[in-house]
Amino acid sequence: MGNAQAELSNRRPGDLATAPRPPAAPVPAAPRGRRRNPLDGHGRGVALTVLCLLVCAGLGLQSWTALRATGFDLGIFDQAVRAYAHIELPRSPIKNVHHEFPPGFSLLGDHFTPALALLAPLYWLWDDPRTLILAQAALLAAGVPVVRRIARHAFADAAPPVVRRAADLAGLGYALGWPLLNAAYNGFHEVAFAVPFTLLMLERGLAHRYGAAAFWAALLCTAKEDMGLVVGAYGLVLAVRAHRAGHRAGRATGIALALAGPLVSALVIARFLPAMGGPEGYYWSYESLGADPGDALAHVLTAPWTLLQVAVTPTVKIAMLAWILGTLALLPLGSPTFLLAVPLLAERVLSDNPNHWPVINHYDAFLWPILLTAALETLARLHARGLGIRRPAAAALALSSTAAVVLGLNLLVRPDSWHPSPDKRPLAAAAALIPDGATVEADNAIAPRLTARTDVVIADRTPRGADWVLLRVNDRTFPFASTDEQRRRIALLLAHGYTKAWERDGTVLLHRTTPTPVPGEHRPGPDSTPVREAVPDDVGANLLLR
């Protein structure tokens, strides 16, 4: 016993998940005729998976019902997946027209998200934006059993009751994780694939199934162009762990991923996106570091303190990091797996785009599998060293659960959250009056209700010449800067060929009855130059402002 304890105490950080393990004690067979307990390990896993599915689907469908799921971004993804379902490149008139991309521009030139094509067959069954909401809920819920396996790997050397509790609490913490609730609340995004792919990559690595880990790493690179950076960081962690454990195959796999991941991201960003029509530097949001990547690198090499200065300015960035790490009681910092989160966090704290700073968008869901796995590994390491883990585990679960209540769970039990706000209620009635196949400029809040049956773009600061225009005038809607601007738009159209077809409580539906030219009317052409979004002043000023 003394030798075993000495060997355990001499293990280095990171060895726990890869060190040779003694054979597990045989599990006594259940007496014949005895029914499986619905609350055994398998039953609890199923229950937690269903819980995650119901919560995420509930929040997503609630956002749909309450008109919180908007053209940006649910409408964009709906148009893209519908194009895939018709065996076409993913195109979105909402995205293309608003940002002045040429007609026919493929979203593969905007973000590298070929994984979205996997959803196309679902549109053959139900051609509706809610398909994406339900699919995302299912993909996120699929992570529950994977997280439970990760917990078992991490606590493999612990007593069976400890392993069971770790798996159950990990599954519960994941299922009600506030980043997943944010993703569900905000409609649909490519993070729906990034979450399960990341979890499966991590779990297969902990199981020493290195070929399978590489397979899921490759799929993760298809979720978004920057996921290759996560794969590269994972390769470093895997290579070191496998080397310490004497696993040559794991070491080789890790080295390959460490090299291939960043290379894939670099090639996609520098070559593939421009080849698909993406403008060079369109999403470069790091002007505080330099005008382009080369300039930023030179600046950082000559003045490295600039990184810290940019990362903490404005102070909402510090609050963001404190919230993300604090809601897991700082436990992720105790595991090398946290290295995978560094590229994603750096993208946000170094960005000049205020949309990246709050914790109410979908960006944190990319981090959730990494942070939760790292927290579990930290707890397992503490337990292996004979240190108490009840307090840190309880703190992490309590803090994460509180954040979940604040950012989503409370909405599910509030009846008013299941109905549109008063300013949005007339939009659905007005949208029903628009005939199928019409061209429409629609309020951002109602655009997803029209994507399946009309040629819709969002109403913005430029008249687009649509047959129908549906817009609120008493409450600001994206991307207008003020309600006065929205009223001026309505007045301009009424003076140039449009008539008022319907109006109620500040919502106006216009129909174009004469082909009178509208001053400033414009639709992007083949030589159109894409423009970047002007972010409103109030975005990014508050960590929790929706």
RATA-V957568 format. One record per pair of residues at least 24 apart in sequence whose ideal C-beta (glycine too) atoms are under 7 Angstrom apart, sorted by the first residue. I is the first residue (numbers start at 1). J is the second residue. If there is no record, write none. Layout:
{{I:J} {I:J}}
This chain:
{{8:384} {9:385} {12:244} {13:336} {13:381} {14:240} {14:241} {14:244} {14:336} {15:244} {16:154} {16:377} {16:380} {16:381} {16:384} {17:153} {17:154} {17:206} {17:241} {17:377} {18:241} {18:242} {18:244} {18:245} {18:247} {19:245} {21:156} {21:157} {41:164} {41:167} {44:168} {45:144} {45:145} {45:148} {45:171} {48:144} {48:171} {48:172} {48:175} {49:141} {49:144} {49:145} {51:175} {52:140} {52:141} {52:144} {52:175} {53:137} {53:138} {53:141} {55:176} {55:181} {56:136} {56:137} {56:140} {56:141} {56:180} {56:184} {57:133} {57:134} {57:137} {58:412} {59:181} {59:184} {59:185} {59:408} {59:411} {59:412} {60:133} {60:136} {60:137} {60:184} {60:187} {61:130} {61:133} {62:411} {62:412} {62:417} {62:418} {63:185} {63:187} {64:130} {64:133} {65:418} {66:417} {66:418} {66:419} {66:420} {67:420} {67:424} {67:427} {67:445} {67:446} {69:187} {69:448} {70:444} {70:445} {70:447} {70:448} {71:444} {71:447} {71:448} {71:458} {72:444} {72:458} {72:478} {73:187} {73:189} {74:129} {74:132} {74:187} {74:188} {74:448} {75:447} {75:448} {75:451} {77:132} {77:188} {78:129} {78:132} {78:448} {78:451} {79:451} {80:107} {80:116} {81:116} {81:119} {81:120} {81:123} {81:132} {82:123} {82:127} {84:116} {84:117} {84:120} {85:120} {85:123} {85:124} {90:116} {93:455} {93:457} {94:447} {94:456} {94:457} {94:458} {96:524} {97:457} {97:464} {97:523} {97:524} {98:457} {98:458} {98:460} {99:530} {99:531} {100:524} {100:528} {100:529} {100:530} {100:531} {101:524} {101:528} {101:530} {102:524} {102:525} {102:526} {102:528} {103:524} {103:526} {105:277} {106:276} {106:277} {108:276} {109:273} {109:276} {109:277} {109:278} {110:278} {111:190} {111:224} {111:225} {112:224} {112:225} {112:268} {112:272} {112:273} {113:190} {113:223} {113:224} {114:222} {115:190} {115:193} {115:219} {115:222} {115:223} {116:190} {127:452} {128:452} {129:448} {129:451} {132:188} {133:187} {133:188} {135:192} {136:184} {136:188} {136:192} {137:184} {139:192} {139:193} {139:195} {139:196} {140:180} {140:183} {140:192} {140:195} {142:196} {143:174} {143:195} {143:196} {143:199} {143:369} {144:171} {144:174} {144:175} {146:196} {146:199} {146:200} {146:203} {147:171} {147:174} {147:199} {147:372} {149:203} {150:202} {150:203} {150:206} {150:373} {150:376} {151:376} {153:206} {153:207} {154:376} {154:377} {154:380} {155:380} {155:383} {157:384} {158:383} {162:383} {166:376} {169:393} {169:397} {170:372} {170:376} {173:372} {173:397} {173:400} {174:372} {176:401} {176:404} {176:409} {177:368} {177:400} {177:404} {178:327} {178:400} {178:403} {178:404} {178:407} {178:408} {179:364} {179:365} {179:367} {179:368} {180:365} {180:368} {181:404} {181:407} {181:408} {181:409} {182:360} {182:361} {182:362} {182:364} {182:365} {182:407} {182:408} {183:362} {183:365} {185:408} {186:361} {186:362} {189:362} {190:223} {190:224} {191:362} {191:365} {191:366} {193:223} {194:220} {194:223} {194:224} {194:227} {194:366} {195:365} {195:368} {195:369} {197:223} {198:230} {198:369} {198:370} {199:369} {201:234} {202:369} {202:373} {205:238} {208:247} {208:250} {210:249} {210:250} {210:253} {213:253} {214:253} {214:257} {217:257} {221:264} {225:265} {225:268} {225:269} {225:273} {226:265} {226:343} {226:347} {228:261} {228:262} {228:264} {228:265} {229:261} {229:262} {229:265} {229:343} {230:340} {230:343} {230:344} {231:257} {231:261} {232:257} {232:258} {232:261} {232:262} {233:339} {233:340} {233:342} {233:343} {234:340} {235:261} {236:339} {237:336} {237:337} {237:339} {279:530} {282:530} {282:532} {285:351} {285:352} {285:353} {286:350} {286:351} {286:352} {287:352} {288:352} {289:350} {310:350} {311:349} {311:350} {316:357} {316:540} {316:543} {317:349} {317:357} {319:543} {320:357} {320:359} {320:543} {321:345} {321:349} {323:359} {323:543} {324:359} {324:364} {324:367} {326:399} {327:399} {327:400} {327:403} {328:371} {328:375} {328:396} {328:400} {329:392} {329:395} {329:396} {329:399} {331:375} {331:378} {331:379} {331:392} {331:396} {332:371} {332:374} {332:375} {332:378} {334:378} {334:381} {335:374} {335:377} {335:378} {337:370} {337:373} {337:374} {337:377} {338:374} {340:370} {341:367} {341:370} {341:371} {353:535} {354:535} {354:539} {354:540} {355:535} {355:539} {355:540} {357:540} {358:540} {358:542} {358:543} {358:544} {358:545} {359:543} {359:544} {360:407} {360:544} {360:546} {423:472} {423:474} {423:475} {423:506} {426:504} {426:505} {426:507} {427:470} {427:507} {430:470} {430:502} {430:507} {430:509} {431:470} {433:501} {433:502} {433:509} {434:468} {438:467} {438:468} {439:466} {439:467} {440:466} {440:468} {440:470} {441:466} {441:469} {442:470} {443:470} {443:471} {443:472} {443:477} {444:477} {444:478} {445:477} {446:470} {462:520} {462:522} {463:493} {463:518} {463:520} {463:521} {464:523} {465:518} {465:521} {465:523} {467:511} {467:512} {468:509} {468:510} {468:511} {469:493} {469:498} {469:510} {470:509} {471:508} {472:506} {472:507} {473:506} {473:508} {474:506} {475:506} {479:533} {481:536} {492:518} {492:519} {493:518}}
